[in-house]
Amino acid sequence: METEMLQKKQTLSHLPQRAPVNIEFQDLTYTVPQGRKGSKMILRSVSGNFRSGQLTAILGPSGAGKSTLLNILAGYKTIGAAGLVLVNGQPREIKQFRKISRYIMQDNLLQPMLTVQELMMVAADLKLNRELSKDDKLKAVSEILEILRLTPAEHTITNRLSGGEKKRLSVALELINNPPVIFLDEPTTGLDDLASSQCISLLKLLAEGGRTVICSIHSPSARLFSQFDNAYIVAGGQCMFQGYGQEIIPFLSGIGLTCPKHYNPADFIIEVASGEYGNEYLDKMSLVMDNGRNTSFCKPIDEEIQLGNESSDQLGAITYARTSSDNFSPYNYDCSIWYQFKILLRRFWIQTFRDSNHLIFKMVLYAVLGVILGSFYLNMGQDGSKAVFNFGFCYTCVIAFLYLPLMPVLLHFPVEVQMIKREHFNQWYGLTAYYLAMSFTTLPLHTVFTICYISIAYFMTDQPLEIQRMSMFLLICILTTFISESFGLMIASVLNMVNSMFLGPCLSVPLMLLAVYGIGQANDIPILIRIAMYFSYLRYGMEGLIVAIYGNGRAILSCPEEEVICPLRDPKFLISFMGMDNVIFWVNVIALIVCFFVFRLASFYFLRQRLQPNKTFTALNVIGRIVKSHFGITR
């Protein structure tokens, strides 16, 4: 019989066993500014104790503070929080705690265009020790997928998974290196009864393996609620109950409330916590629990289960094979930037080329725009009477390479930032490796698209077929494209999608105006505007294109017989008339390269501050919250 039971156990090979982690918090408060009213206290000196080997549920009415409590315990929110969080009896060191804990948020944001197995292998490469072979990692991935009942979907693209499968995959990804602490925000949201039951059963299974599993949950059924080892009820920012779920009915009886027969205890205590039976009971509950300090209702936990001992006789308990991998670093954040870069670059390229429809669409879009632009300025490049129109061709190219790279970034990257925040917070990779991998994916693609556009428009407009001029023209267009994408990244790294889509085009307008301001005015440009021109990378791009087409001693253009006079047929006079006679091509190239690095580094810096703000940005964030609440600004 014992042999049969051991055969039914599920094992995770190559994952070393973890020491138990117990979390205790004392007098935890959290306040947010509320405009002229001062500040609003969300949590009011709550205390509690969450133990290893237990599945803990944080429940409460809407707005009670359960998600806030979870965020603070996970270390996701720190600004505005006060109090003491202890890990195994010692004050929590937030950086170390983040390495041993994982936070699975409510929204199932998964990397698209990857199969379940591919995404799991990316997580395994980033999280497990580099010394593990690919076969060992595949074995670990297969075991986790089997435990979470995802094996039938291992070759399914993440975009096509059901809600329950996405939730289980979110858990599986963070289970790769066996973290001892797992936080989950509303894990049953969007799931039907069966999927919710399966999800909670799996979390129970994970807890029995020796982990500390804490989740906020809204209105669980009686069957779901019975699976939790510990319940923590929050109302009005205070602890109303903490302990074993089956103790809720005796607890309520002790304060004078009788739970109706066949009534869900979870629903009943939440109704009481909502004040439906009178506010006097809220005071009684908080007084009895001493705002979470009283733990007399907590379920005693068997030490054997708490330590995840392999001799546990509970069916379905997860054990960990003691292999040579015990010598490996448990939390693989010691791998180099270049190792992470290679893994992330491979992930980016798989996602990019698998989304073939998007690539084809962009290529067709650039080609169609090239044809349209070429049709507008057809055969004007060698026509001395159409020099001004050809100037318009150069300006149109600059505008095209402003908006074509800019707008997709403003739409897409704010969503990508949310995934970056989760993966970076859960210690998948460093931001430098991610940023390099992203750059080495998008910049080559922009180069190809730009070449596609120019190869059509340049020849249709009959520009000079000289290798040097063509190379100079293409170089300016590519640099302009790179800068525009970096400009969009800088905006999208700070703002959400709505605000990015508003601010990006607004900031583009002065850049476009400064690119052509003063054409034909020579030195009559006001000094302040002249200074502002130095900050418009489109100006450098415009000057570079004009010099590429008309500079370097180009011969006088032919004038059609039907034209009486062609005043701008002389390239030297044209450049002088445009006020560009002192322009040096390579100076503009260097200026564009400087703009590229400035915008690229600025976007990297802003993104880093969004993920890990320093003291200056933390202070600015607090001031921003006060201003928004004071003036009723919403994001």
C-alpha positions in Angstrom: 0.0 0.0 0.0 2.8 2.4 0.9 4.5 1.6 -2.4 1.3 2.4 -4.4 1.0 5.7 -2.5 4.6 6.7 -3.2 4.0 5.9 -6.9 1.1 8.3 -6.9 3.3 11.1 -5.6 4.4 13.7 -8.1 8.1 14.5 -8.0 10.1 17.5 -9.3 13.6 16.5 -10.3 16.6 18.7 -10.3 15.0 21.2 -8.0 16.6 21.4 -4.5 14.3 21.5 -1.5 13.8 24.8 0.1 13.7 25.8 3.8 10.3 26.8 5.0 9.5 30.6 5.0 7.1 32.0 7.6 5.8 35.5 7.1 4.7 37.7 10.0 3.6 41.3 9.8 3.0 43.8 12.7 1.2 47.1 12.7 1.1 47.4 8.9 -0.4 50.6 7.7 -0.8 52.0 4.2 -2.0 55.5 3.3 -2.6 57.3 0.0 -2.9 61.1 -0.5 -6.5 62.3 -1.0 -6.2 65.9 -2.2 -7.6 68.6 0.0 -8.8 65.9 2.5 -5.3 65.0 3.4 -4.7 61.3 3.1 -6.7 58.1 3.2 -5.7 55.1 5.3 -6.2 51.8 3.5 -4.7 49.5 6.1 -4.9 50.4 9.8 -2.1 48.7 11.8 -3.0 45.2 10.9 -1.0 42.2 12.0 -0.9 38.6 11.0 1.1 35.4 10.6 1.2 33.3 7.4 3.0 29.9 7.7 4.9 27.6 5.4 2.9 24.6 4.2 -0.4 26.4 4.4 -2.7 27.8 1.7 -3.8 31.2 3.0 -6.7 33.2 1.7 -7.1 37.0 2.2 -10.8 37.8 1.9 -12.9 40.8 2.4 -15.5 43.1 0.9 -14.6 45.3 -2.1 -12.3 48.1 -1.1 -11.4 46.4 2.2 -7.7 46.5 1.4 -7.0 42.8 0.6 -5.1 43.5 -2.6 -3.2 46.3 -1.0 -2.1 44.0 1.8 -1.0 41.4 -0.7 1.0 43.9 -2.7 2.8 45.2 0.4 3.6 41.7 1.6 4.9 40.8 -1.8 7.0 43.9 -1.8 5.2 45.2 -4.9 4.1 48.4 -3.1 6.4 50.1 -0.7 5.6 53.8 -1.0 3.1 54.8 1.6 3.5 51.7 3.7 4.7 51.5 7.3 5.1 48.7 9.8 7.2 45.6 10.2 7.3 42.5 8.0 9.3 39.6 9.4 10.6 36.6 7.5 11.3 33.6 9.7 11.4 36.0 12.6 13.8 38.4 11.1 13.1 41.9 9.6 12.5 41.5 5.8 15.3 42.6 3.5 13.3 43.5 0.5 15.9 42.6 -2.2 16.6 39.2 -0.8 12.9 38.5 -0.2 12.1 39.2 -3.8 14.6 36.5 -4.8 12.7 33.9 -2.8 9.2 34.9 -3.5 7.0 35.2 -6.7 4.0 37.3 -7.3 1.3 36.1 -9.8 -1.0 39.0 -10.6 -4.6 38.9 -11.5 -4.3 39.6 -15.2 -2.9 36.7 -17.2 -0.3 38.6 -19.2 1.8 36.1 -21.0 4.3 36.5 -23.8 2.5 36.0 -27.1 3.4 33.8 -30.1 5.2 31.1 -28.0 4.0 27.7 -27.2 3.6 26.6 -23.5 6.7 24.5 -23.7 8.7 27.2 -25.4 7.7 29.8 -22.8 8.5 27.3 -20.0 11.9 26.6 -21.5 12.7 30.3 -21.6 11.8 30.5 -17.9 13.9 27.5 -17.2 16.9 28.9 -19.1 16.7 32.1 -17.2 15.9 30.7 -13.7 17.6 27.4 -13.5 21.3 27.0 -13.1 23.3 27.2 -16.4 25.0 23.9 -15.6 21.8 22.0 -16.0 21.6 20.3 -19.4 18.8 20.9 -21.8 17.4 17.4 -21.2 17.3 18.1 -17.4 15.5 21.4 -18.0 13.0 19.7 -20.3 12.4 17.0 -17.7 11.7 19.6 -15.0 9.4 21.5 -17.4 7.5 18.3 -18.3 7.0 17.4 -14.6 5.7 20.9 -13.7 3.3 20.8 -16.7 2.1 17.4 -15.7 1.5 18.5 -12.1 -0.5 21.5 -13.3 -2.3 19.5 -15.9 -0.9 21.5 -18.8 0.7 18.6 -20.7 -2.1 18.4 -23.3 -1.5 22.1 -24.1 2.3 22.1 -24.1 2.4 22.7 -27.9 -0.4 25.3 -27.9 0.4 29.0 -28.6 -0.3 31.1 -25.4 -2.7 33.3 -27.3 -5.0 30.3 -27.7 -5.1 29.1 -24.2 -8.3 29.2 -22.1 -8.5 31.4 -19.0 -7.9 28.4 -16.7 -4.9 27.3 -18.7 -3.4 30.8 -18.7 -3.8 31.0 -14.9 -2.1 27.6 -14.5 0.7 28.5 -16.9 1.3 31.7 -14.9 1.8 29.5 -11.8 3.9 27.1 -13.7 6.3 29.8 -15.0 7.0 30.9 -11.4 7.3 27.4 -10.1 10.3 26.6 -12.3 12.9 27.2 -9.6 10.7 26.2 -6.7 10.2 29.5 -4.8 9.2 28.9 -1.2 6.8 31.9 -1.2 4.0 32.4 -3.8 1.6 35.3 -3.8 -1.5 35.3 -6.1 -3.9 38.1 -6.6 -7.5 36.9 -7.3 -6.4 33.6 -8.9 -10.0 32.5 -9.7 -11.1 35.7 -11.4 -12.6 34.9 -14.8 -12.7 31.2 -14.2 -15.8 29.0 -14.0 -16.6 26.8 -11.0 -14.7 23.8 -12.3 -11.6 25.8 -13.3 -11.7 27.7 -10.0 -11.8 24.4 -8.1 -8.9 23.0 -10.1 -6.9 26.1 -9.5 -7.4 26.1 -5.8 -6.7 22.4 -5.6 -3.4 22.9 -7.3 -2.5 25.8 -5.0 -3.3 23.5 -2.1 -1.0 20.9 -3.6 1.8 23.4 -3.9 1.4 24.5 -0.3 1.5 20.9 0.9 4.9 20.6 -0.8 6.3 23.1 1.8 5.6 26.4 0.2 3.9 29.5 1.7 1.0 30.2 -0.7 -1.0 33.4 -0.1 -3.7 34.6 -2.3 -6.5 37.2 -2.2 -9.8 35.9 -3.3 -13.3 37.2 -3.8 -16.4 35.3 -2.7 -15.2 31.7 -2.8 -17.8 28.9 -2.8 -18.0 26.7 0.3 -16.2 24.0 -1.5 -13.3 26.3 -2.4 -13.2 27.9 1.0 -12.9 24.5 2.7 -9.6 23.9 0.9 -7.8 26.9 2.6 -5.7 26.2 5.6 -5.8 29.8 6.8 -8.3 32.6 6.3 -7.5 36.3 6.8 -10.6 38.5 6.7 -10.1 42.2 6.1 -12.7 45.0 6.4 -12.2 48.7 6.5 -8.4 48.2 6.6 -8.6 46.1 9.8 -8.3 42.4 10.5 -11.7 40.9 11.4 -10.6 37.2 11.6 -7.4 35.2 11.2 -7.3 31.4 11.5 -8.6 28.1 10.4 -11.7 28.4 8.2 -13.7 25.9 10.2 -13.3 28.1 13.3 -15.2 31.0 11.7 -18.7 29.7 12.9 -17.6 29.2 16.5 -15.8 32.6 16.3 -19.0 34.4 15.1 -21.0 32.5 17.7 -18.7 33.9 20.4 -19.7 37.5 19.4 -23.4 36.7 19.2 -23.9 35.8 15.6 -25.2 32.5 14.4 -24.4 31.3 10.9 -27.6 30.0 9.2 -27.6 26.3 8.4 -26.4 25.4 4.9 -24.9 28.8 4.6 -21.4 29.4 3.2 -19.2 30.6 6.1 -17.1 32.7 3.8 -20.1 34.6 2.5 -21.5 35.0 6.0 -18.4 36.5 7.5 -17.9 38.8 4.5 -21.5 40.0 5.0 -20.8 40.6 8.6 -17.6 42.4 7.7 -19.5 44.5 5.3 -21.6 45.8 8.1 -24.9 44.2 7.0 -25.5 43.0 10.6 -24.5 46.2 12.3 -21.2 48.0 12.8 -21.1 46.9 16.4 -20.0 43.5 15.3 -17.1 44.9 13.3 -15.8 46.4 16.5 -16.3 43.2 18.4 -14.5 41.2 15.7 -11.5 43.5 15.5 -11.4 43.6 19.3 -11.4 39.8 19.7 -8.7 39.4 17.0 -6.7 42.4 18.4 -6.5 43.6 14.7 -4.7 40.4 13.7 -2.4 39.9 16.7 -4.6 37.2 18.2 -3.6 33.9 16.5 -5.5 31.5 18.8 -7.8 30.5 15.9 -4.9 29.5 13.6 -4.8 25.9 12.6 -1.8 24.0 14.1 0.4 22.8 11.3 2.2 19.5 11.3 5.9 20.0 11.2 6.4 17.1 8.8 4.0 18.7 6.3 5.5 22.2 6.9 9.0 21.0 5.9 7.6 19.3 2.8 9.1 16.0 4.1 9.2 13.3 1.4 7.8 10.8 3.8 4.5 12.7 4.0 1.7 10.2 3.4 -0.7 12.7 1.9 -1.8 11.7 -1.6 -0.6 14.0 -4.4 2.0 15.8 -2.2 4.8 17.2 -4.3 8.3 15.9 -3.4 11.7 17.0 -4.6 14.2 14.5 -5.8 17.6 15.0 -4.1 20.0 15.0 -7.0 23.3 16.5 -7.7 21.4 19.7 -8.5 21.2 20.4 -4.8 24.6 22.1 -5.3 23.2 24.5 -7.8 22.3 28.0 -7.0 18.6 27.9 -6.1 17.7 31.4 -7.5 19.4 31.8 -10.8 19.9 35.5 -10.9 23.7 35.1 -11.1 23.8 34.4 -14.8 25.6 37.1 -16.9 23.9 39.8 -18.9 25.1 38.2 -22.1 23.6 34.9 -21.2 20.2 36.5 -20.5 20.6 38.6 -23.6 21.0 35.4 -25.8 18.0 33.8 -24.3 15.8 36.9 -24.6 17.0 37.6 -28.1 16.0 34.1 -29.2 12.6 34.7 -27.6 12.2 38.0 -29.4 13.1 36.6 -32.8 10.8 33.6 -32.4 7.9 35.9 -31.5 8.7 38.3 -34.3 9.0 35.8 -37.2 6.1 33.6 -35.9 3.8 36.7 -36.2 4.3 36.6 -40.0 1.0 38.4 -40.7 2.2 41.4 -38.8 5.6 41.4 -40.6 3.9 41.1 -44.0 1.5 43.9 -43.1 4.3 46.2 -42.2 6.3 45.4 -45.2 3.3 45.9 -47.5 2.5 49.2 -45.7 6.0 50.6 -46.2 5.9 49.4 -49.9 2.5 51.0 -50.5 3.5 54.3 -48.9 6.7 54.2 -51.0 4.6 53.8 -54.1 2.2 56.6 -53.1 5.0 59.0 -52.3 6.8 58.1 -55.5 3.6 58.7 -57.5 3.2 62.2 -55.9 6.8 63.2 -56.8 7.2 61.1 -59.9 10.4 61.9 -62.0 11.0 65.2 -60.1 14.5 64.4 -58.9 16.3 65.5 -62.1 13.9 68.2 -63.1 15.3 71.7 -62.5 11.8 73.2 -62.5 10.6 70.9 -59.8 13.4 71.5 -57.2 11.0 72.9 -54.6 8.7 69.9 -55.1 11.7 67.6 -54.6 12.4 69.5 -51.4 8.9 68.5 -50.4 9.8 64.9 -51.2 12.7 65.0 -48.7 10.5 66.6 -46.1 7.8 63.9 -46.6 10.4 61.2 -46.1 11.4 62.8 -42.8 7.7 62.9 -41.7 7.2 59.3 -42.8 10.1 58.1 -40.7 8.9 60.1 -37.8 5.4 58.5 -37.6 5.9 55.0 -39.0 8.2 53.9 -36.2 6.7 56.1 -33.5 3.0 55.2 -33.5 3.3 51.4 -33.1 5.7 51.9 -30.1 3.2 54.2 -28.4 0.5 51.6 -28.9 2.4 48.5 -28.0 5.1 49.3 -25.5 2.9 50.5 -22.6 1.4 47.0 -22.6 4.8 45.4 -22.9 5.9 47.4 -19.9 3.3 45.6 -17.8 4.9 42.3 -18.7 8.4 43.6 -18.1 7.3 44.8 -14.6 6.1 41.3 -13.7 9.0 39.4 -15.2 11.6 41.8 -13.8 9.8 41.9 -10.4 9.9 38.1 -10.3 13.6 38.1 -11.0 13.5 36.6 -14.5 16.2 38.9 -16.0 18.0 42.2 -15.6 16.7 45.2 -17.5 19.9 45.7 -19.4 19.7 42.3 -21.0 16.1 42.8 -21.9 16.7 46.3 -23.4 19.6 45.1 -25.5 17.7 42.1 -26.8 14.7 44.3 -27.7 17.0 46.8 -29.5 18.8 44.1 -31.5 15.4 42.8 -32.7 13.6 46.0 -33.6 16.5 48.0 -35.1 17.4 45.5 -37.9 13.7 45.2 -38.7 13.4 49.0 -39.1 16.4 48.9 -41.3 14.8 46.4 -43.6 11.5 48.3 -43.7 13.3 51.6 -44.4 15.2 50.0 -47.3 12.0 48.7 -48.7 10.4 52.1 -48.6 13.4 54.0 -50.0 14.1 51.5 -52.8 10.7 52.3 -54.2 10.3 56.0 -53.6 13.9 56.9 -54.4 13.8 55.4 -57.9 10.2 56.4 -58.7 11.1 60.0 -58.0 14.2 59.8 -60.3 16.8 60.8 -57.7 20.5 60.7 -58.7 21.6 57.1 -59.1 25.0 57.6 -57.5 26.1 55.1 -54.8 27.4 57.8 -52.6 24.3 59.9 -52.7 22.0 56.8 -52.3 24.0 55.6 -49.3 23.9 59.1 -47.7 20.2 59.3 -48.3 19.6 55.9 -46.9 21.8 56.5 -43.8 19.9 59.6 -42.8 16.5 57.8 -43.2 17.7 54.9 -41.1 19.0 57.1 -38.4 15.8 59.1 -38.4 13.8 55.9 -38.0 16.0 54.7 -35.1 15.6 58.0 -33.3 11.8 58.1 -33.8 11.4 54.6 -32.3 13.7 55.7 -29.4 11.6 58.8 -29.0 8.5 56.7 -28.7 10.1 54.3 -26.2 11.1 57.3 -24.0 7.4 58.4 -23.9 5.9 55.0 -23.5 8.3 54.1 -20.7 6.8 56.8 -18.6 3.1 57.0 -19.6 0.3 54.6 -20.2 -1.1 54.0 -23.7 -3.8 56.7 -23.7 -1.4 59.4 -22.5 1.4 58.2 -24.8 -0.9 58.4 -27.8 -1.7 61.9 -26.9 1.7 63.2 -26.0 3.7 61.6 -28.8 1.9 63.3 -31.7 1.7 66.6 -29.7 5.5 66.6 -29.2 6.0 65.7 -32.9 4.4 68.9 -34.1 7.2 71.4 -32.9 9.8 68.9 -34.2 8.2 69.0 -37.6 7.9 72.8 -37.6 11.5 73.4 -36.5 12.6 71.0 -39.3 11.6 73.5 -42.0 11.3 76.8 -40.1 13.2 79.6 -41.7 13.6 78.0 -45.1 14.4 80.8 -47.5 15.0 83.3 -44.7 18.7 82.7 -44.4 19.8 84.6 -41.2 16.5 86.2 -40.4 15.6 83.5 -37.9 15.1 84.7 -34.3 17.8 83.6 -31.9 15.5 81.6 -29.7 14.0 79.6 -32.5 17.5 79.0 -33.9 18.5 77.6 -30.6 15.3 75.4 -30.6 16.3 74.0 -34.0 19.3 72.3 -32.4 16.9 70.2 -30.4 14.9 68.9 -33.4 16.4 65.8 -34.8 14.1 66.2 -37.8 16.1 69.3 -38.7 19.3 67.4 -38.8 17.6 64.7 -40.9 16.1 67.3 -43.3 19.5 69.0 -43.8 21.2 65.6 -44.3 18.7 64.6 -47.0 19.1 67.9 -48.9 22.9 67.7 -48.8 22.7 64.1 -49.9 20.6 65.0 -53.0 22.0 68.4 -53.9 25.4 68.8 -52.2 28.9 67.6 -53.0 29.2 69.5 -56.2 26.2 68.2 -58.0 25.9 69.5 -61.6 23.2 72.0 -62.7 19.9 70.3 -63.3 18.3 70.3 -66.7 15.3 72.7 -67.4 12.5 71.3 -69.5 11.9 73.1 -72.8 8.3 74.0 -71.8 9.6 76.0 -68.8 10.7 79.6 -69.4 12.9 79.8 -66.4 14.1 77.4 -63.7 15.4 79.7 -60.9 16.5 76.8 -58.5 18.2 74.5 -61.1 21.6 75.3 -59.6 22.1 72.9 -56.6 24.5 75.4 -54.9 22.0 78.2 -55.2 19.2 76.0 -54.0 21.1 75.0 -50.8 22.0 78.6 -50.2 18.4 79.7 -50.7 17.3 77.1 -48.2 19.7 78.5 -45.7 21.8 75.3 -45.6 25.0 76.5 -47.3 27.0 76.0 -44.0 25.6 72.5 -43.4 28.2 69.7 -43.2 26.7 66.2 -43.9 28.8 64.3 -41.4 28.1 66.8 -38.7 24.4 66.1 -39.1 25.1 62.4 -39.0 27.0 62.7 -35.8 24.2 64.9 -34.4 21.6 62.2 -35.3 23.7 59.5 -33.7 24.0 61.6 -30.5 20.2 62.1 -30.6 19.7 58.4 -31.0 21.8 57.5 -27.9 20.3 60.3 -25.9 16.7 59.1 -26.5 17.7 55.4 -26.2 19.5 55.9 -22.9 16.8 58.2 -21.6 14.1 55.6 -22.4 16.2 53.0 -20.6 16.7 55.2 -17.6 13.0 56.1 -17.4 12.0 52.4 -17.7 14.5 51.5 -14.9 13.1 54.2 -12.7 9.6 52.9 -13.4 10.6 49.5 -12.2 13.1 50.5 -9.5 12.7 54.1 -8.6 15.5 55.9 -6.8 14.8 58.4 -4.1 14.4 61.3 -6.5 11.8 59.5 -8.6 10.1 58.1 -5.5 9.7 61.7 -4.2 8.4 62.8 -7.6 6.0 59.9 -7.6 4.6 60.9 -4.2 4.3 64.5 -5.4 2.5 63.4 -8.5 0.0 61.3 -6.5 -0.7 64.3 -4.3 -1.2 66.6 -7.3 -3.4 64.1 -9.1 -5.6 63.5 -6.1 -5.7 67.2 -5.3 -6.9 68.2 -8.7 -8.9 65.1 -9.4 -6.6 64.0 -12.3 -7.1 60.4 -13.5 -4.8 58.3 -15.6 
